[in-house]
Amino acid sequence: MSAIITLSLLAILLLYLGLFKAKTALLPVSLLGLVAAAGLNIAGWDQAAKPLYSGMVLFDPFAIAFSVLCIVITALVLLLSKDYFDQRSPHVAEYYALLLFSLTGATLVTSFHNLAMLFIGIEIMSVALYILAGIRKRDFASNEAALKYFLMGAFSTGFLLFGIALLYGASGSFDLAQIKQYVVSNPQAISPLFYAGILLVLIGLVFKVGAAPFHFWTPDVYDGAPILITTFMSTVVKTAAFAGFLRLFYFCFAPLQDFWMPALLVITVITLFVGNITALVQQSFKRMLAYSSISHAGYLLFAIVGMGAASAESVLIYATAYSFATVVAFGTLILVKRATGSDHFEAFNGLARKNPYLALTLTIAMLSLAGIPLTAGFVGKFMMFSGVLADYQVLLVILAVINAAMGIFYYFRVIVAMYFRPLDRDQIAVSGYYSAVLWIAVLITVILGVYPTWLTGLI
């Protein structure tokens, strides 16, 4: 709980620093605060986990691992923000504070032990992003992204809240332990309200993670928002949402898998095909990443479809691999778009000749997203497929492999552009901050791909 308080106070402190024009202090103070929050989380790793504040939150190893991952990714995003926000607004402190408020909500989502806290965490995480998506006031694409995100977010929140209300009406509690006890104690007498509540909560959470057929807001929001905000949404928000998704369904609804699993299977298959097929035809690298994030939501759903003791570990590995590779991809896109003014694949032509190290980092990130061996993405996909195969759902794995092959095609388009389409272009200047972020992310991607055991078994 100390980490949540630290992040909240840090966001407020940044607003005061902005008020007093201490712009140069924003980044170092933010990073110090994130280090403190991560340290407070890790300090509670070996302590006996028990629900705090009348059972509202639970900081067990599951919550700590996902919270620390979200904090680390946020720190990398903030490092990429050096000189980025200055070009868009004189009020830089607002960006930092809103990102940290959203991170606070993400931390609540990963650690909730009460459905009321799940709702509060999702709203804190989302409201800050509604503002950030449309913070470029004179950009019509940004305005459209904010409006769509707000309307669809409010719509999904209605489903989620109605579902929570029905679960409460049937079980008499918002507490996860008591809801689980209700399910276990009444296997043959579950109220129809409870089943309806599960479906509505499922729809609300599928909206939040951007899975089909509730994905239609994702491409336009990701494309219209500033690139750094898109990076945060596609990594931290998705990781936290899946952590909350898994916690709720694994802890409370696992005994009722026969009821909700068929619907989730259909959602998973549709998500994989919609994400990959639409990504194939994109000409914009940013929009391709937006559609590919939908397909990755489908792969992450495998952990819930093949629910078991290793599901949490699989989600952690996959979310780590996806997040670090995505940070590299969007970080490189910022540099390329700044130099060329375009985010199309053609903007990457000949990049390997002038910026070989930058091209190498992006290549490793694309290989990881495609699931090529010796990268973290391969380990993540392998664990997801293994979990589903354990339940003998061979057909689903075959469909996933077909989709993975499609993913290889569109991820390799940018690699082909960098190495096999020469272009007389200027060298892109890469600052120390960007170099540090890109190489840290790539190093973790490779280490996790070669030695996955250093992360497996944590939770």
ChimeraX attribute file (.defattr): number of C-alpha atoms within 10 A of each C-alpha:
attribute: neighborCount
match mode: 1-to-1
recipient: residues
	/A:1	17
	/A:2	12
	/A:3	22
	/A:4	20
	/A:5	11
	/A:6	17
	/A:7	26
	/A:8	18
	/A:9	16
	/A:10	22
	/A:11	25
	/A:12	15
	/A:13	17
	/A:14	26
	/A:15	22
	/A:16	14
	/A:17	17
	/A:18	20
	/A:19	13
	/A:20	9
	/A:21	15
	/A:22	13
	/A:23	16
	/A:24	11
	/A:25	13
	/A:26	20
	/A:27	18
	/A:28	12
	/A:29	15
	/A:30	23
	/A:31	18
	/A:32	13
	/A:33	20
	/A:34	22
	/A:35	16
	/A:36	16
	/A:37	23
	/A:38	22
	/A:39	13
	/A:40	18
	/A:41	22
	/A:42	17
	/A:43	11
	/A:44	16
	/A:45	17
	/A:46	9
	/A:47	11
	/A:48	9
	/A:49	12
	/A:50	12
	/A:51	16
	/A:52	13
	/A:53	9
	/A:54	9
	/A:55	16
	/A:56	19
	/A:57	23
	/A:58	21
	/A:59	25
	/A:60	20
	/A:61	20
	/A:62	19
	/A:63	25
	/A:64	25
	/A:65	22
	/A:66	28
	/A:67	30
	/A:68	21
	/A:69	22
	/A:70	27
	/A:71	23
	/A:72	18
	/A:73	21
	/A:74	23
	/A:75	21
	/A:76	23
	/A:77	23
	/A:78	25
	/A:79	20
	/A:80	23
	/A:81	20
	/A:82	14
	/A:83	10
	/A:84	16
	/A:85	19
	/A:86	13
	/A:87	8
	/A:88	13
	/A:89	14
	/A:90	12
	/A:91	15
	/A:92	21
	/A:93	27
	/A:94	20
	/A:95	22
	/A:96	22
	/A:97	25
	/A:98	23
	/A:99	23
	/A:100	28
	/A:101	24
	/A:102	28
	/A:103	29
	/A:104	25
	/A:105	28
	/A:106	31
	/A:107	32
	/A:108	29
	/A:109	33
	/A:110	31
	/A:111	28
	/A:112	27
	/A:113	26
	/A:114	22
	/A:115	24
	/A:116	15
	/A:117	20
	/A:118	26
	/A:119	19
	/A:120	15
	/A:121	25
	/A:122	26
	/A:123	19
	/A:124	19
	/A:125	28
	/A:126	24
	/A:127	18
	/A:128	19
	/A:129	26
	/A:130	21
	/A:131	18
	/A:132	22
	/A:133	30
	/A:134	25
	/A:135	20
	/A:136	18
	/A:137	12
	/A:138	9
	/A:139	13
	/A:140	12
	/A:141	19
	/A:142	23
	/A:143	20
	/A:144	17
	/A:145	25
	/A:146	25
	/A:147	18
	/A:148	19
	/A:149	24
	/A:150	21
	/A:151	13
	/A:152	19
	/A:153	20
	/A:154	16
	/A:155	13
	/A:156	21
	/A:157	21
	/A:158	15
	/A:159	20
	/A:160	26
	/A:161	18
	/A:162	17
	/A:163	24
	/A:164	24
	/A:165	21
	/A:166	21
	/A:167	25
	/A:168	18
	/A:169	15
	/A:170	18
	/A:171	19
	/A:172	13
	/A:173	17
	/A:174	21
	/A:175	21
	/A:176	20
	/A:177	16
	/A:178	15
	/A:179	23
	/A:180	18
	/A:181	13
	/A:182	18
	/A:183	21
	/A:184	16
	/A:185	11
	/A:186	10
	/A:187	10
	/A:188	8
	/A:189	9
	/A:190	16
	/A:191	16
	/A:192	11
	/A:193	16
	/A:194	21
	/A:195	18
	/A:196	16
	/A:197	24
	/A:198	21
	/A:199	18
	/A:200	23
	/A:201	26
	/A:202	20
	/A:203	21
	/A:204	23
	/A:205	22
	/A:206	24
	/A:207	25
	/A:208	24
	/A:209	27
	/A:210	25
	/A:211	29
	/A:212	24
	/A:213	15
	/A:214	19
	/A:215	20
	/A:216	16
	/A:217	18
	/A:218	26
	/A:219	21
	/A:220	19
	/A:221	28
	/A:222	26
	/A:223	22
	/A:224	23
	/A:225	26
	/A:226	22
	/A:227	19
	/A:228	21
	/A:229	21
	/A:230	23
	/A:231	25
	/A:232	25
	/A:233	23
	/A:234	24
	/A:235	24
	/A:236	27
	/A:237	26
	/A:238	23
	/A:239	29
	/A:240	29
	/A:241	25
	/A:242	27
	/A:243	25
	/A:244	26
	/A:245	22
	/A:246	22
	/A:247	22
	/A:248	20
	/A:249	19
	/A:250	20
	/A:251	13
	/A:252	19
	/A:253	20
	/A:254	19
	/A:255	14
	/A:256	16
	/A:257	15
	/A:258	9
	/A:259	14
	/A:260	17
	/A:261	16
	/A:262	12
	/A:263	12
	/A:264	20
	/A:265	18
	/A:266	13
	/A:267	19
	/A:268	25
	/A:269	21
	/A:270	16
	/A:271	25
	/A:272	26
	/A:273	20
	/A:274	20
	/A:275	27
	/A:276	26
	/A:277	17
	/A:278	16
	/A:279	26
	/A:280	18
	/A:281	10
	/A:282	16
	/A:283	15
	/A:284	17
	/A:285	24
	/A:286	24
	/A:287	22
	/A:288	23
	/A:289	26
	/A:290	23
	/A:291	26
	/A:292	26
	/A:293	29
	/A:294	28
	/A:295	31
	/A:296	25
	/A:297	25
	/A:298	26
	/A:299	25
	/A:300	27
	/A:301	28
	/A:302	27
	/A:303	27
	/A:304	28
	/A:305	23
	/A:306	22
	/A:307	21
	/A:308	16
	/A:309	12
	/A:310	17
	/A:311	24
	/A:312	23
	/A:313	22
	/A:314	26
	/A:315	26
	/A:316	24
	/A:317	24
	/A:318	25
	/A:319	28
	/A:320	27
	/A:321	29
	/A:322	25
	/A:323	27
	/A:324	28
	/A:325	30
	/A:326	24
	/A:327	28
	/A:328	27
	/A:329	23
	/A:330	23
	/A:331	23
	/A:332	21
	/A:333	21
	/A:334	21
	/A:335	17
	/A:336	19
	/A:337	15
	/A:338	13
	/A:339	15
	/A:340	15
	/A:341	11
	/A:342	17
	/A:343	18
	/A:344	20
	/A:345	19
	/A:346	18
	/A:347	22
	/A:348	28
	/A:349	21
	/A:350	23
	/A:351	28
	/A:352	22
	/A:353	18
	/A:354	16
	/A:355	16
	/A:356	14
	/A:357	15
	/A:358	20
	/A:359	21
	/A:360	18
	/A:361	21
	/A:362	25
	/A:363	24
	/A:364	24
	/A:365	30
	/A:366	26
	/A:367	22
	/A:368	30
	/A:369	31
	/A:370	24
	/A:371	24
	/A:372	18
	/A:373	15
	/A:374	19
	/A:375	29
	/A:376	34
	/A:377	31
	/A:378	22
	/A:379	24
	/A:380	29
	/A:381	28
	/A:382	15
	/A:383	21
	/A:384	27
	/A:385	23
	/A:386	18
	/A:387	24
	/A:388	22
	/A:389	15
	/A:390	12
	/A:391	12
	/A:392	12
	/A:393	14
	/A:394	13
	/A:395	11
	/A:396	19
	/A:397	18
	/A:398	12
	/A:399	13
	/A:400	22
	/A:401	14
	/A:402	14
	/A:403	20
	/A:404	21
	/A:405	13
	/A:406	17
	/A:407	23
	/A:408	19
	/A:409	14
	/A:410	23
	/A:411	23
	/A:412	15
	/A:413	17
	/A:414	23
	/A:415	24
	/A:416	16
	/A:417	19
	/A:418	27
	/A:419	19
	/A:420	14
	/A:421	14
	/A:422	15
	/A:423	18
	/A:424	10
	/A:425	15
	/A:426	13
	/A:427	13
	/A:428	15
	/A:429	12
	/A:430	13
	/A:431	11
	/A:432	10
	/A:433	14
	/A:434	23
	/A:435	17
	/A:436	15
	/A:437	22
	/A:438	26
	/A:439	16
	/A:440	14
	/A:441	24
	/A:442	26
	/A:443	16
	/A:444	17
	/A:445	25
	/A:446	20
	/A:447	15
	/A:448	24
	/A:449	23
	/A:450	16
	/A:451	14
	/A:452	18
	/A:453	11
	/A:454	10
	/A:455	14
	/A:456	15
	/A:457	11
	/A:458	14
	/A:459	17
